[in-house]
């Protein structure tokens, strides 16, 4: 007969401890499984930000009396081209920015860009990839030339089909950032050649 160590009470206690450990392991495994499933099911959108400091972060490509262009760091090296002409700015995306964009789109008033560019990323393809950007344009008063309006410009990023898709007046709408993000997350279906830019919410910028 094999001798029992510690008697029946100790054995029962040991069995109880093992059962509790197994329960903890089982619960942990379920948490991991459901957590992974939940993360996988949350395919959606997030934001990343890059600087638009033309003086310190960007490389001058061309400059003359009529305007200038810069190469700026985009999201994880995504090519970004900034252009200025007649005191108005525009953005281009990709290695062939001029071909990917439908002209050099800007806003009617004289303007300047904010110092941050928001990239909206989608993981629909299984990895986070930029599908749109949001940038704040400061627009000038036509009489004084001073900054007066602020417009969040939402641009779609797509090869051969990059363009403005929505404008949100940042001063006239309390939830302007949310409205711009919602518009950006619809990027992909916009036909730059035929669709009109959507003005979302109240608009009093110019």
N, C-alpha and C positions, 0 to 999 in steps of 0.2 A: 504494500500500500504506500502510495506517495504521501508523505507528511504534508499537512497544511501549514502554511506560515502565517502566524498571527491570528489564526482562528477564523470562524465564519463571519463575525462582525466586520473584521478588517477586509475580508474578501468582498463582502457586500458593498462596503464603502469604496473599494477600488473599482468595482464594476460600475458604481454610480458615477465616479469621476470620469471613467472612460466614456460612459454614455454622454456626459455633459460635454466633454471635449469633442466627441463626434458631432453633437448637435451644433456646437460652435463652428466646426469646420463646414458642416452642411449649410448653415446659414451664410457663412462667409462666401461659399461657392455660389449660392443663389444671388447674393449681392453683386458679386463680380459679373455673373451672367446677365442679370437684369440691367446692371449699370452699363455694360458693354452694349447691350441691345438698345438701351435708351440713347446712348451716345450716337450709335449708328443711325438710329431713327431720327435724330435731331439734325438731319441734313438741312442746312439753312445758310445764314449769312452772318458775317462778323466784319468788324472794321479794323483797318490798320492805317497808320498815319505816317506820312513822310514830310520832310521840310520843303518849303518853296522859297528859300532864302537865296535869291538870285546872286547876291554879292558874295556869299560864302560857300554855298553848297553846289552851285551850278557852273558849268563850263560854257563860256561864250563861244558860239559857233560862228556867228556873223554879227556885224554891227556897222551901221552907217548912219547917214543923216535921216534916213527914212524909217529906221527901226532896227530891231536886233532879234537874235534867237539864241536860246540856251539849251544845253543838254543837262537835265537834272536827274538826280537819283530817284527812281521809282520804287515801288514795292518789290523787295528782293531782287533789285536790278532790272525790273521791268522798264524798258526805255520810255522816257518822257521828254518831250520837246516843248519848250515854252517859246512863244513868239510875241513880239510887240511891234505894232505899227500904228501910226497916227494916234498914239497914246491909248491904245486899246490892246488887251492881251488875249491870247488864245493858247490852248493846249493841244498837243498831238501825242498819240500813243503808238508804241510798237517800233520795230526796227525800220519800218517804212512809214513813218508818221504821216507824211504828205499823201501817201496813197491810201492809208487806212482811214483817214479823216475826210469828211465831206467839207472841204474848204477850211479856212482858218476862222472858225466861229468865235464870235465875241459878243459883247452887248453893245447896244447903240451909244450910250453915253461914254465919255472918257472914263477909263477905269484902271484899277490896279488889282492884283491878286492878293489874297490873304497869304499868310506865311505857312499854312498847313494844308496838305492835300489829304483828304480822306478817301481811302480805297475800300470799296465794298467787295468782299470776297465771298464766293460761293463754293461749297464743297460738293456740289451736285455731281462732279466728275470723279469724286473719290479723293480729291486733294483740294486745298484752298487755292483759289485762282481768282484774280481780279476780273470783275465783270463791269464795274462802273466806278466813277469817282465823283466826289462832291468837293467843290472849292467855293470859297467865299469871294465874291467880287465886290469891291468897294467902288461904287459909281459916283461920279462927280456931278455937282450941281452945275447946270449949263450956264448959269450967270456968274457964279463966283469961282467955279473950278475946284471948290473944296469938296471933300468927301461928304456925301449926304445919304446915299442909299447903300443897302447891302443885299446882295442876291446870292443865294446858294444855287450854283449851277451844277446840275446833275448830268454827267456825260456817260454814255454807253461806250464800252470798250469791246470792239469786235473787229476782226480782220476785214478791212474793206468797208466797214460799216460802223465807224466810231463817230459820234456826234453828240450834241446836246439833246437831251430828251425831256428835261423838266427844269423849270425855274421856280424857286420859292423865295419870297420876300422875307428876309431874316428879321426885319424890324416889325413887319405887320402881322407876323404869325408867332405866337408864343411857343408853339411846338414845331418851329421851322426845321430843326435838325431831324426830328422824327419823320416829318413829311418828306424831307429830302431822302432819307434812308429808305423809306417805303417806296419811293419812286425809283431809286437806284436798284432796289431788289427786283424790279420788274424788267430790268435791262435784258436784252437778248432778242426780244420780239419787235423792237422798234426798227422801222425801215427809214433810214436816214434820208433816202432820196425822195420819199413820198409823205411820210408822217410829219405832223406839225408838233413843235415843242409844246409840252403841256405846262400851263401856268397853274400852279397848285395853291389853293388858299387865296387870301387877300393879297393884292399886289399894288403897291404904291411907290415902288422904288424909282420909277421914272415914267 
